[in-house]
Amino acid sequence: MPLIVNKFRFIAIGAFLAFGLPAQADLVSGVSIVVNDDVITYGEIMDQVAPRVQMLYSLYANDEQRLEEEKRKVRDQQLEELIERKLILHEFTSSGYVTNVLESFIDDQIKKNIQRDYYGDRARLIKTLQAEGLTYEMYRRKERESFIVNYMGYQNVDAPKKILISPLKIEQFYKDHQDAFKVDDQVKLRMIVINQPADGSPGEAKRTAGEVLAKIDSGVPFEEMAGVYSSGSKRAEGGERGWVERSFFKPELAQIAFSLKAGQHSGVIDLPEACYILLVEEVRPAHVKSLTEVRSDIERTLRTEERSRLRKQWIERLKNKSFIEYY
């Protein structure tokens, strides 16, 4: 298999040394794993692992033990993904799918890619590939393989007929996971925030907040005053914060917010960094969300779980009838 040189190659060699794998230039194209009648080379593994290892070094530079653990996870994960890809490609070929239609489709897809990404200029694509150490044939093969892997995944895992979530299953999940759907006390809130000016006179923010409060008490709508005076991020929305729980607030604000009834506003709350005025529009006590509220979320969760189960089952079937050998 040809040696593929890209911007990660030098990083990749360092990654292989870090993993204790051979990284000499003459071994890059050597065989690491045989999957049926195809091979995975050291170079392929390096190209997959290198960019991820580079990220790990930046994330765990000060934690050597965690770094080693994460590097092992990355290597194992990338090897598994490469093996799965080879298994799926072999299954496509051995199952006798019609390839002449596929080849025509891939050519059409590449034309669309060129039109979309390279201004319809095939020469621009070729030049970009050359800069990355790739040939057009390599690019086409990659597009072809990606389509096959996605197509086979859809047929064996993702097709609607494969994943059926019954209403009964959703209801049972809801009953078994009540804690996940608990909601603490909430208030629907508007807030005016008047920051303490860094170079202002002491008490300036409190005086301004007092004037704002007086206008609210005289009948000026709270949201109108928030839109004019508030320094908060929701000024344009009239200080609206939507439904919030106690954890949204500082303790000093939480105590006041949850003592107010629907329709009530607070006085001026003077804190070191700013003065606040709160308006509670509605109150919602702690409760468990209804099945209607969470049905779509539960269905998505169950679909994800079922998709994972089906894919694992499918890959295991492919492995059981395949030849895989590590070198």
Secondary structure, DSSP 4 states (H G I P E B T S, - for coil): -PPP--TTHHHHHHHHHHHT----GGGTTSEEEEETTEEEEHHHHHHHHHHHHHHHHHHSTT-HHHHHHHHHHHHHHHHHHHHHHHHHHHHHHHTT--HHHHHHHHHHHHHHHHHHHSTT-HHHHHHHHHHTT--HHHHHHHHHHHHHHHHHHIIIIISTTT----HHHHHHHHHHTGGGGEE--EEEEEEEEEEPPTTSPTTHHHHHHHHHHHHHHTT--HHHHHHHH--STTGGGTTEEEEEEGGGS-HHHHHHHTTSPTT-B---EE-SSEEEEEEEEEEE-SEEPPHHHHHHHHHHHHHHHHHHHHHHHHHHHHHHTS-EEE-
